[in-house]
Amino acid sequence: MLKKSFTLICIAFLFLLLAGCSKSQMLPEEPIQPEISVQRQTIDYLGGSSCWFGTKTEGICTDPVHPDVFYGMVQEQAVSAAPGDVLRIKFPMQPDEFRLAVIGVDGVQESISEPDQYRYNLPEEPGYYRYVLEAVWEERNSASYYFGIEVGE
């Protein structure tokens, strides 16, 4: 009886160990594309700087066009939202770390920290807000995403 119980415990442990190992996902060959939305409206974004290795030993790094042109393209794609609406971020594969920042007209980034990293309240003050979302997977894979939101009155 004791031998049978020990065998069952070992088999269960081995099964859990293998199940845990098989859960890890392989990184795709291109940067991961998050879903960003506000009040169920999908927000289009532009890819910024990225360095992506995926499963390869050599990565590909990219930078956006000149900031004046790039920021103009971001503003053209801006969506409208109401003051205090909730911005949601969803990654198909969770990054090891990420941050959301609002970019001022002077280009200075101000990090936004919230208790729930995947939900952010938009400002109450009407105006145009430019955001950057930066994420890192497995230390060497990084990507940034830029989008604009016009907060109405």
CORVENNOR-V241137 format. One record per residue. N is the residue number from 1. OMEGA is omega in radians with two decimals (NA if undefined). Layout:
n->{N/N}
omega->{OMEGA/OMEGA}
This chain:
n->{1/2/3/4/5/6/7/8/9/10/11/12/13/14/15/16/17/18/19/20/21/22/23/24/25/26/27/28/29/30/31/32/33/34/35/36/37/38/39/40/41/42/43/44/45/46/47/48/49/50/51/52/53/54/55/56/57/58/59/60/61/62/63/64/65/66/67/68/69/70/71/72/73/74/75/76/77/78/79/80/81/82/83/84/85/86/87/88/89/90/91/92/93/94/95/96/97/98/99/100/101/102/103/104/105/106/107/108/109/110/111/112/113/114/115/116/117/118/119/120/121/122/123/124/125/126/127/128/129/130/131/132/133/134/135/136/137/138/139/140/141/142/143/144/145/146/147/148/149/150/151/152/153}
omega->{-3.14/-3.14/3.14/3.11/3.13/3.13/3.13/3.10/3.12/3.12/3.12/3.12/3.13/3.10/3.13/3.12/3.12/3.12/3.11/3.14/-3.10/-3.11/-3.09/-3.10/3.04/3.09/3.07/-3.11/3.11/-3.13/3.13/-3.11/3.13/2.99/3.14/-3.10/3.03/-3.11/3.10/3.06/-3.14/3.13/3.04/-3.14/3.06/3.09/3.09/3.11/3.06/2.96/-3.01/3.11/-3.05/3.13/-3.08/3.11/3.11/-3.08/3.06/3.13/3.14/3.04/3.11/3.09/-3.12/-3.07/-3.13/3.13/-3.09/-3.13/3.05/3.10/3.11/-3.11/3.11/-3.11/-3.06/3.07/3.10/3.12/3.11/3.08/3.08/3.07/-3.09/3.06/-3.13/3.12/3.12/3.09/3.07/3.05/-3.02/3.07/3.06/3.08/3.04/3.09/3.07/3.13/3.01/-3.08/3.13/3.13/3.10/3.13/-3.13/3.14/3.08/-3.13/3.09/3.10/-3.13/3.08/3.10/-3.02/-3.05/3.13/-3.13/3.05/3.09/3.13/3.08/-3.11/3.12/3.11/3.12/3.12/3.10/-3.08/2.96/3.05/-3.13/-3.10/-3.13/3.05/3.08/3.04/-3.01/3.12/-3.10/3.12/3.07/-3.05/-3.09/3.09/-3.13/3.09/3.07/3.13/-3.10/-3.13/NA}
